[in-house]
């Protein structure tokens, strides 16, 4: 019986974490072995004729129970993307002609029209496979479904390329990004093109977009003298940093950050930093401080600095 359970689970895993009775039978698993695998906990049957691994993410099981696959922002974290706002509803990709959709929490209860717990994404970008839609489809759905800033947070994290960590691969390389653009309408292309490869945290994406809206000239991940980098360089000399997420929380980061800020201040840069929470939830105060510093010319390079040889 344990051997049958293992075989069935292996087949389910080979199909991306979800498969049908027909697929199990075609792989040589008997109906009796399927039943044994369910009884012994190797696989589950969230929907009649459909099986998933027992340790599949709960949200993915609920999506399968509905009759589809996890989609949009509900699939984002499973793809390794950053998420600004957790979804209040389950996003499910279903076939263009799907019928007999079910309640995500009750296998035998039909899904009622207008159920606010579920957001359906009808098949337009190709069929889903496995427990969730592919990465490019997930991002395309987010661009069409969620607020622009939410979509950009996810897209930035997919495209992130850290210059000083070339060993870290992009989830969405340049060729895949071009494919994504090709499948989007022009209005969403323009949003996607505002994404960048240098953002390393949710708050960095949010700050970049708010600087853009406010007309503040802020360059993300700007190179500084001494081999240092700034989250943002406003104008020529005002460094803006977001603390509390990403590289700033790594071991030893506290001391390293203060060492580099002492250096860049000594050669004429101004520096201001805010927490992740402040950027996300108190931007009015953050922007007010930045504008006061700019009013004093903190973002402009003094003539003495320009002629010192330290210009960045």
C-alpha positions as CSV (number, residue, x, y, z in Angstrom):
1,X,0.0,0.0,0.0
2,X,2.8,2.4,0.9
3,X,4.5,1.6,-2.5
4,X,1.2,2.5,-4.3
5,X,1.0,5.8,-2.3
6,X,4.5,6.7,-3.3
7,X,3.9,5.9,-7.0
8,X,0.7,8.0,-7.1
9,X,2.3,10.9,-5.4
10,X,5.3,10.8,-7.8
11,X,2.9,10.9,-10.7
12,X,1.0,13.9,-9.2
13,X,4.3,15.7,-8.6
14,X,5.4,15.0,-12.2
15,X,2.3,16.7,-13.4
16,X,3.2,19.9,-11.6
17,X,1.4,19.0,-8.3
18,X,-2.0,18.2,-9.7
19,X,-3.4,15.6,-12.1
20,X,-6.6,13.8,-13.0
21,X,-7.8,10.3,-12.5
22,X,-7.2,9.7,-16.2
23,X,-3.6,10.9,-16.0
24,X,-3.0,8.6,-13.0
25,X,-4.5,5.6,-14.8
26,X,-2.5,6.4,-17.9
27,X,0.6,6.3,-15.8
28,X,-0.1,2.8,-14.7
29,X,-1.7,3.6,-11.3
30,X,-4.7,1.4,-10.6
31,X,-7.9,2.8,-9.1
32,X,-7.3,0.7,-6.1
33,X,-3.8,2.2,-5.7
34,X,-5.2,5.7,-6.1
35,X,-7.7,5.0,-3.3
36,X,-4.9,3.6,-1.1
37,X,-2.7,6.7,-1.8
38,X,-5.6,9.0,-0.7
39,X,-6.3,6.8,2.4
40,X,-2.6,6.9,3.5
41,X,-2.3,10.6,3.1
42,X,0.1,10.8,0.1
43,X,-2.4,12.7,-2.1
44,X,-5.7,14.5,-1.6
45,X,-8.8,14.7,-3.8
46,X,-10.1,18.4,-3.4
47,X,-12.3,17.9,-6.4
48,X,-13.9,14.9,-8.0
49,X,-11.4,13.2,-10.3
50,X,-8.6,15.7,-9.5
51,X,-5.7,15.0,-7.1
52,X,-3.0,17.1,-5.5
53,X,-0.1,16.4,-3.1
54,X,-1.1,16.5,0.5
55,X,1.5,19.2,1.3
56,X,0.4,21.5,-1.6
57,X,-0.2,25.1,-0.5
58,X,-3.7,25.5,1.0
59,X,-4.5,28.3,-1.5
60,X,-3.6,26.1,-4.4
61,X,-5.9,23.3,-3.1
62,X,-8.7,25.8,-2.8
63,X,-8.2,26.9,-6.4
64,X,-8.2,23.3,-7.6
65,X,-11.4,22.8,-5.7
66,X,-13.0,25.7,-7.5
67,X,-12.1,24.1,-10.8
68,X,-8.9,25.9,-11.9
69,X,-5.4,26.9,-10.9
70,X,-4.1,29.6,-8.7
71,X,-3.7,32.9,-10.6
72,X,-2.8,36.6,-10.4
73,X,-1.7,38.0,-7.0
74,X,-2.8,34.7,-5.3
75,X,0.0,32.9,-7.2
76,X,2.6,35.7,-6.9
77,X,4.3,34.7,-3.6
78,X,4.5,31.0,-4.8
79,X,6.4,32.3,-7.8
80,X,8.8,34.1,-5.4
81,X,7.5,37.6,-6.1
82,X,7.1,40.4,-3.7
83,X,3.5,41.4,-2.8
84,X,2.4,44.8,-1.7
85,X,-1.1,43.9,-0.5
86,X,-2.3,40.4,0.3
87,X,-5.3,39.5,-1.7
88,X,-8.7,39.6,0.0
89,X,-10.0,37.1,-2.5
90,X,-8.8,33.9,-4.1
91,X,-7.7,34.5,-7.7
92,X,-8.4,31.4,-9.9
93,X,-7.6,30.8,-13.5
94,X,-10.3,28.7,-15.2
95,X,-10.9,27.4,-18.7
96,X,-12.8,29.5,-21.2
97,X,-15.7,27.1,-21.1
98,X,-15.3,25.8,-17.5
99,X,-18.5,24.6,-15.8
100,X,-19.4,23.1,-12.5
101,X,-17.3,25.5,-10.5
102,X,-17.3,24.7,-6.8
103,X,-17.0,26.6,-3.6
104,X,-13.3,26.9,-2.6
105,X,-14.1,25.5,0.9
106,X,-16.8,23.0,0.2
107,X,-16.2,20.3,-2.4
108,X,-19.8,19.6,-3.3
109,X,-21.2,23.1,-3.1
110,X,-21.5,25.0,-6.3
111,X,-19.7,28.4,-6.6
112,X,-22.4,31.0,-6.4
113,X,-22.3,33.9,-8.9
114,X,-20.9,37.0,-7.2
115,X,-19.1,35.1,-4.4
116,X,-16.7,37.8,-3.1
117,X,-14.2,35.2,-1.9
118,X,-13.2,34.2,-5.4
119,X,-12.0,36.2,-8.5
120,X,-12.2,34.2,-11.7
121,X,-9.7,34.8,-14.5
122,X,-11.1,33.2,-17.6
123,X,-8.6,31.6,-20.0
124,X,-7.2,34.1,-22.4
125,X,-3.5,33.6,-22.2
126,X,-3.3,29.9,-22.7
127,X,-4.3,27.0,-20.4
128,X,-2.9,26.8,-16.9
129,X,-0.9,23.7,-15.9
130,X,0.2,22.5,-12.5
131,X,-1.0,24.3,-9.3
132,X,-0.8,27.8,-10.7
133,X,-0.4,29.8,-13.9
134,X,3.1,30.4,-15.3
135,X,5.0,33.4,-14.1
136,X,4.4,35.5,-17.3
137,X,0.7,34.8,-17.1
138,X,0.7,35.7,-13.4
139,X,2.3,39.1,-14.1
140,X,0.0,39.8,-17.0
141,X,-3.0,39.1,-14.9
142,X,-1.7,41.3,-12.1
143,X,-1.2,44.2,-14.6
144,X,-4.8,43.8,-15.8
145,X,-6.4,43.1,-12.4
146,X,-4.6,44.9,-9.5
147,X,-3.7,48.5,-8.9
148,X,-0.6,49.7,-10.9
149,X,1.6,49.9,-7.9
150,X,0.8,46.3,-6.8
151,X,1.6,45.1,-10.3
152,X,4.9,47.1,-10.4
153,X,6.0,45.7,-7.0
154,X,5.6,42.1,-8.3
155,X,7.1,43.0,-11.7
156,X,10.1,44.7,-10.2
157,X,10.8,41.7,-8.0
158,X,10.6,39.4,-11.1
159,X,13.0,41.5,-13.0
160,X,15.4,42.3,-10.2
161,X,19.0,42.1,-11.2
162,X,21.6,43.0,-8.5
163,X,24.7,44.3,-10.2
164,X,27.0,43.2,-7.4
165,X,25.4,39.7,-7.2
166,X,25.6,38.4,-10.8
167,X,25.1,34.9,-9.5
168,X,21.5,35.7,-8.6
169,X,19.3,34.9,-11.6
170,X,16.4,37.0,-12.7
171,X,13.0,35.3,-12.4
172,X,12.0,37.2,-15.6
173,X,14.9,37.9,-17.9
174,X,14.9,40.6,-20.6
175,X,13.7,38.2,-23.3
176,X,10.8,37.0,-21.1
177,X,10.0,40.6,-20.3
178,X,9.8,41.4,-24.0
179,X,7.4,38.4,-24.5
180,X,5.3,39.7,-21.6
181,X,5.1,43.2,-23.3
182,X,4.0,41.6,-26.6
183,X,1.0,39.9,-25.0
184,X,-0.2,43.1,-23.3
185,X,-2.4,45.9,-24.7
186,X,-0.7,49.2,-25.2
187,X,-2.1,50.7,-22.0
188,X,-0.7,47.9,-19.8
189,X,2.6,47.9,-21.8
190,X,3.1,51.5,-20.7
191,X,2.6,50.5,-17.0
192,X,5.0,47.5,-17.3
193,X,7.7,49.7,-19.0
194,X,7.8,51.7,-15.7
195,X,9.2,48.7,-14.0
196,X,13.0,48.4,-13.4
197,X,15.6,45.7,-12.7
198,X,17.2,47.5,-9.7
199,X,14.5,47.5,-7.1
200,X,15.3,45.3,-4.1
201,X,12.3,45.8,-1.8
202,X,8.6,46.7,-1.9
203,X,9.2,50.1,-0.4
204,X,11.8,50.9,-3.1
205,X,9.2,50.4,-5.8
206,X,6.6,52.4,-3.9
207,X,9.1,55.3,-3.3
208,X,10.2,55.3,-7.0
209,X,6.6,55.6,-8.2
210,X,5.7,58.3,-5.6
211,X,8.8,60.3,-6.6
212,X,7.7,60.0,-10.2
213,X,4.2,61.2,-9.4
214,X,5.6,64.0,-7.3
215,X,8.0,65.1,-10.0
216,X,11.1,64.5,-7.8
217,X,14.2,63.5,-9.8
218,X,15.3,60.3,-8.0
219,X,17.6,57.7,-9.6
220,X,17.3,54.2,-8.1
221,X,20.3,52.2,-7.1
222,X,22.7,54.9,-7.9
223,X,26.5,54.3,-7.8
224,X,28.4,56.4,-5.2
225,X,32.1,57.1,-4.7
226,X,33.9,54.3,-2.8
227,X,32.0,51.5,-4.5
228,X,28.8,52.2,-2.5
229,X,25.2,52.3,-3.8
230,X,22.3,54.4,-2.7
231,X,18.7,53.2,-2.9
232,X,17.9,56.6,-4.5
233,X,20.0,59.6,-5.5
234,X,17.8,62.7,-5.7
235,X,19.3,65.3,-7.9
236,X,23.1,65.3,-7.6
237,X,23.8,64.9,-3.9
238,X,20.8,63.9,-1.8
239,X,20.8,60.2,-0.9
240,X,17.5,58.6,0.1
241,X,17.5,55.3,1.8
242,X,14.7,52.8,2.8
243,X,15.6,50.9,6.0
244,X,14.0,47.8,7.5
245,X,13.7,45.5,4.5
246,X,16.1,43.8,2.1
247,X,19.9,44.3,2.3
248,X,19.6,46.7,5.2
249,X,18.5,43.9,7.5
250,X,21.3,41.5,6.7
251,X,23.9,40.6,9.4
252,X,26.3,43.4,9.9
253,X,24.3,45.8,7.8
254,X,23.8,48.3,10.6
255,X,27.6,48.9,10.9
256,X,28.3,48.8,7.2
257,X,25.5,51.4,6.5
258,X,26.9,53.8,9.0
259,X,30.4,53.4,7.7
260,X,29.4,54.2,4.2
261,X,27.2,57.2,5.2
262,X,30.0,58.7,7.2
263,X,32.2,58.4,4.1
264,X,29.7,59.9,1.6
265,X,28.7,62.7,4.0
266,X,32.4,63.6,4.4
267,X,32.8,64.1,0.7
268,X,29.7,66.3,0.4
269,X,26.6,64.2,0.1
270,X,23.4,64.7,2.1
271,X,21.7,61.7,3.5
272,X,18.2,60.9,4.7
273,X,16.6,57.6,5.5
274,X,13.1,56.3,6.3
275,X,11.6,53.0,7.4
276,X,9.7,50.6,5.1
277,X,6.6,51.4,7.1
278,X,7.0,55.2,6.8
279,X,7.4,54.9,3.0
280,X,4.3,52.7,2.7
281,X,2.0,54.4,5.2
282,X,3.2,57.9,5.9
283,X,4.4,59.1,2.5
284,X,3.1,62.6,3.1
285,X,5.6,63.1,5.9
286,X,8.4,61.5,4.0
287,X,7.8,63.7,0.9
288,X,7.6,66.8,3.1
289,X,11.0,66.2,4.5
290,X,12.5,65.5,1.1
291,X,11.0,68.7,-0.3
292,X,12.3,70.8,2.6
293,X,15.8,69.4,2.0
294,X,15.5,70.2,-1.7
295,X,14.3,73.7,-0.9
296,X,17.6,74.2,1.0
297,X,19.6,72.9,-2.1
298,X,20.6,69.6,-0.4
299,X,20.2,67.8,-3.7
300,X,22.6,70.1,-5.6
301,X,26.3,69.7,-5.7
302,X,28.2,72.7,-4.2
303,X,30.9,74.1,-6.5
304,X,33.5,73.0,-3.9
305,X,32.4,69.4,-4.3
306,X,32.3,69.6,-8.1
307,X,35.9,70.7,-8.2
308,X,37.2,68.3,-5.5
309,X,37.4,65.2,-7.8
310,X,34.8,63.3,-5.8
311,X,31.8,63.9,-8.0
312,X,29.8,60.8,-8.4
